[in-house]
Amino acid sequence: MKPQVRVFAVAGLIFGAISSIHAQSYPSKPVRVIIPAPVGGGVDTIGRSVSQRLADALGQPFVPDNRPGAGTMIGSELTAKSPPDGHTLLFMTNSHAINASLQKNLKYDPIKDFSEISLLAISPYLLVVHPSVPAKSVRELVELARKRPGEIYFASAGTTSATHLAGELFAYMAKIKLVHVPYKGGMPGVTDLVGGHVQLMFNNLISVLGLVKQNRLHALAITSDKRSPLLPNLPTVAEAGVPGYESASWYGALLPANTPQNIVSTLNREMVRAIKAPDIRDKLTTEGAQVIGSTPEEFAAYLRKDIDRWRKLVPSLGLRAE
C-alpha cells in the first residue's frame, strides 16, 4: 500500500471511529422534553409515555417540561432557539402547521428552524357539550345556535390552536355564530366545560373520552370521515348535519434545525419502537388515536402539506393573521 493511500485509510478509520463514539455517546446528559400544553392533554400523554421509553432505551432521563400558552408557540420558540445537539426536543400537535398560516410575526420558521423526527399518531376530535345544553344531536345544536346567535360559547386550547380552528370550521360550514373562549391548553378548557362555564368543545378522544363514558360530557359526533370503532353508534359530524366536515389532530416530534443526522435517526428509531410497543399502541388505540410512527422524511412531507392546507383554508374562515 502506498504511503498516501495508507494515510487516507487510517484517517478514514479514525473519522469513522470518532463518528461511532459520537453516536454512541448520545445522549450525554438529561434531555429536555418540551410539551407545549398543560399536563393531562393528548400531546402530554403521548410525550410522557414516549419519553419514558426513550430514557429506558438511551440511558439518560428525558425530562418533560410543560410550556403551555400562545397556541403552542412558546414551546416551539424555545425549541427553535435551543442548541441542535439532541438534548432539547419538542412534542407537537398540528397547531405547529396552523400557526404558520395565522401568525405574521412568528419568532421562528416552522420548517427551516426544525428537524423532523416522526409523525407519531393522528386522532380525530369529539364534539362534546355540557349536559345542560338542550341539544342531543349536531342538527339540534345547529338549530339552537341559530336561535341564539352569539350566545353559545366554545372552548379551545388557545387562539389559533387546532381545537380553535376545528370550532371555527364547524361554525363556518354550519353557518352559525359561536363565541370562542381560548385557554392555555386543552385541559383547562375541558375543566371549564365540565364545570358548565362554556357549552361545547372540540377535543381529542384521549382527553375527553373518559368524561363521556362517565356522562360528565355528552358526545354529539366525531370529526373523522368515518365512525370510530370505539363509538360505533356515534355519527360523524358530516353525516350528522354538516356535510363535508372533517378535522383531526396529529402528534409529532421535532428537534432544532441542524441536529446531527445520527441523533435524528437514533431518536426516530426509538420513538417508533416506543409508539408501536403493544402497551402504548393499545392504550392510544383504545383512546381513539391511530398510531403512525413515520420516518423523518415522511413527517417532513406531511407537515408541509398540512401547512399548505391551512394557508388555503384560513382566509375562508374569516380569520386574520396576528
N, C-alpha and C positions, 0 to 999 in steps of 0.2 A: 504493500500500500504506500502510495506517495505521501510525503510528509504533510503537504497541504490538505490532502484528502483526509489523512488521519486526524488533523486538527479540526476540520469541519465535522467529522464523525463524532469526535469526543465532545465538541461544542454542542452538537445536536443531542447527545445523550445527557449532557449536563442540563440543557434547557428543558428537555423532557422530564428529567428528574425534579427540577425546580417546579415545573408546572404541576406535576403529580403531587408534590408535597403541598403546594398551594391549594390544590383541590381537596386534598385530604385534611387540611387544617381548618377548613370552613365547617362550621362557624368557630371562630377562635374566642368568642365571648358571648354573653347573652344577646339574643336577638329581640329587638323592639318590634312588636306586632301592633300596628296602628289599626284600630277599628273605629271608623268614623260614625259611630252610633252608640246609644246607651247600652248598658248590659241588658240582655234578655231578648233582643230582636233577632231577626233571621241572620243577618251578617255577623252578629256577635256569636250566635250559636255555632255557625259554621267555622268562624275564625278561631274560636276557642277549642273546638273539637280537633281541627286540623293542627293547630299549634301544639297541642299536647303530643300528637303523633310525631310531629317534626322534632320535638325535644327528645322523645324516646329514641328516634332513629339517628339523630345527629349529635347527641351528647351534650347539648347546651340548652339552657332554658329559653323558650320562646315566650316572651312576657307580654300579655295583652295590655294595650294602652288605649282605653276608650276615649275618643276625642269627638263627641257629638257636636252638632251645630253647623250652621251655614250650609245646609244641604249637602253635607259631606265634604265641603271644600276645605275645612280646617285640616282634616286628616290628609287630604290629597296634597295640600301645600306643604305640610310637614314632611311627607314622604319625598316629594319632588326636590326639596332642599336638603335632604339628608345625604351623607356620603354614599356613593354607589359601591358599597363593599359587602352588601348582602346582610348587613346587621340591622337594617330597617326594612320592613315590608308592610304592605297595605292590603287588607281585605276590603273589597269594594263592591258596590251594587251598581245598577245601571244609572244611578244619579251621576256617575262619572261621565257618561255619554250625554245626559240631558244638560248638565252644566255647560258643556261645550257649545250648546245652542242658545242658552238663556243668559249667559254671563259675558258681557263685553270686555270686562277688565279682569279676567282670571289672572291670578299671580303665577300661573303655571300653564304649560301646554299639555292637554290631556293625552296627547300622543307622544310628542317629542321628549317630554320630561319623564317618561316611564318606560320600564322594560316589563313586558307581559310575562307572567308565569303560567297561569292556567285559568280557563273558564271552568269553574267547579260545579255549578248547579244552576238550574233555572226553576223558578217557582211562580205559578200564577197567583193572583190575588183572590181573596174572598171579598165580596161586597157585604159588609156586615153593618147592622143597625142596632141601636139600643132597643131593648124590649118594649120601651114606651112608645116607640114610633108606630103609628097606626098604619103600617104597610107590611103586608105579608108576601109581597112579590115585587119584582122590578117594575112591572106596569103600575102597581098601586103606588110605589114610591114616586114614579114619574108624575102620576096624576096629583099626588099630594104636593109635590114641588111646584107644579103649575098653578095649583090653587093658592099656594103660599110662597110666592117668589121672593127670594132673599131671606127666607126665614128658616131654611134648612142648612145646618152647619156641618161641614165635613172636615175631619181631622186629617193631617198628613205628617210625615216625618220631617217636614220643613219646606219652605218655599223653594220651588224648582226640584224638589225630590221626586223620585219615581212615583210615590204614592200621591203626591200632589198632581202630577201630570195624569195619572190614572183617573183621578176625580174630575179634572178639567176636561179630559177627553170624553168622559161619560156625560157630563153636563152639556158639552158641545153637541155630541151626537144625539142626545135625548131632547135637545132644545129646551133646557130648563136652566134656572139660575140657582146655583148653590153658593154658599158663603164659605170661603176657605179659611181654616184655622190652622196655622203651621205650628209645629212643635219641634223641639230639639231632639229629634229621633222618633222612631215609630212607637216605642213602648210608652213614652209619656202620653202620646195621643191615644193609644189603646186604653190607658188608665183613665183618662178623662171620658172616653167613650163609655167604658163600663160604668163610670160614675154618673152618666147622663148629662154631662156638660156640653157634649156635641152629639149629633144624631147619627152620623154614619162615618164609615171609613173604608178605604180600600187598603188591605194589608195582606201580607203573605200568610200562607197557611201555617207556617212554623210559629208565627206569633199569636194567631187568633183561633186556631182550630180547637185547642183545648177549652177556650172560653165558650165556643159554640157548643161543644159537647156538654158543657156544664149549664147550658141555657142562660149564660150571663150575657151573651150576644146572640142575635139571630142572623143567620146567613141567608141572603136572598139569591145569590148567584156566584158563579166562579168566572173569572175573566179569561180563561183559556178558550181555545177554539173548540175543545172537546170537554165532555164531562170528566170529572176526576173519579177514578176507581174508589177513592176513599169516601166520596159523597155522590154515589151514582144517581140519587134522586134529586140532586141539586142541579138546576139548569145552568147553562152558560148565560152570561149577560146578553149575548147575541140572540139566543133563542128565547130569552125571557122578555124581550121587548125593545132591545136596541140592536138591530141587525148590523153586523159588520164589526161590532166592538170586540177588541182583543187587547190585552195588556198583561205583562208578566215582569217579574223581577229576575235579574241574573246576579250571580255572585262569582267574583273572580279575585285573583291575587296579582299584585303589581309590585315592582321594585323601582327605585330611582333609575333613570336612564344611565346607560353605560355601565351597568353592573356586569362584571365578567361573565362570559357565556357559561363557564363551568359551574358557576354558582347558580345561574338561572336553571341550568339542566339538573343540578342536584335538587333544587327546591321543587322543580316540576315533577321529577321522578317521585319524590317522597310525598308531595301533595296528592298526586294522582293515586298513589298507593293508599294514602290515608282516606281519601274521599270514597274510594271504592272498597275499603275494608268492610266486610259484611255488617259489622255492628253500626258503623257510621252510615253506610249506604242504606241499610234497612230503616234506621231512625229517620233519615231525611225522606225516604220514600213514604214512610207512614205519616209524615207531616206534609206530604203533597209535593215535594220537590223532585225534579228529575236530575239525577246525578250525571255529570258530563265528564270532567277530568280531561280537558283538551291539552294539546301541545301549545307551546308559546305562540307558534305561528298561527295556529287556528284561532287562538284567543285574540291575537292582534287583528286578524281579518274580521272577526266577529265584532270587535269593538269599533272599528272604523265603519262598518256597515250600520251599527246602531247609532253612531253619531250622525251619519248622513240621514238616517230615517228621521231622527228628531229635528234636524235642521229643516227638513221639508214640512214636518208636521206642526212645529211650534207656531208659525205665523197663522195657521188656520185656527188655533185655539185662542187667538187674540192676546197672547202673552208677549210681553216685551222684554228684551234683554236688559239686564240691570247693570 
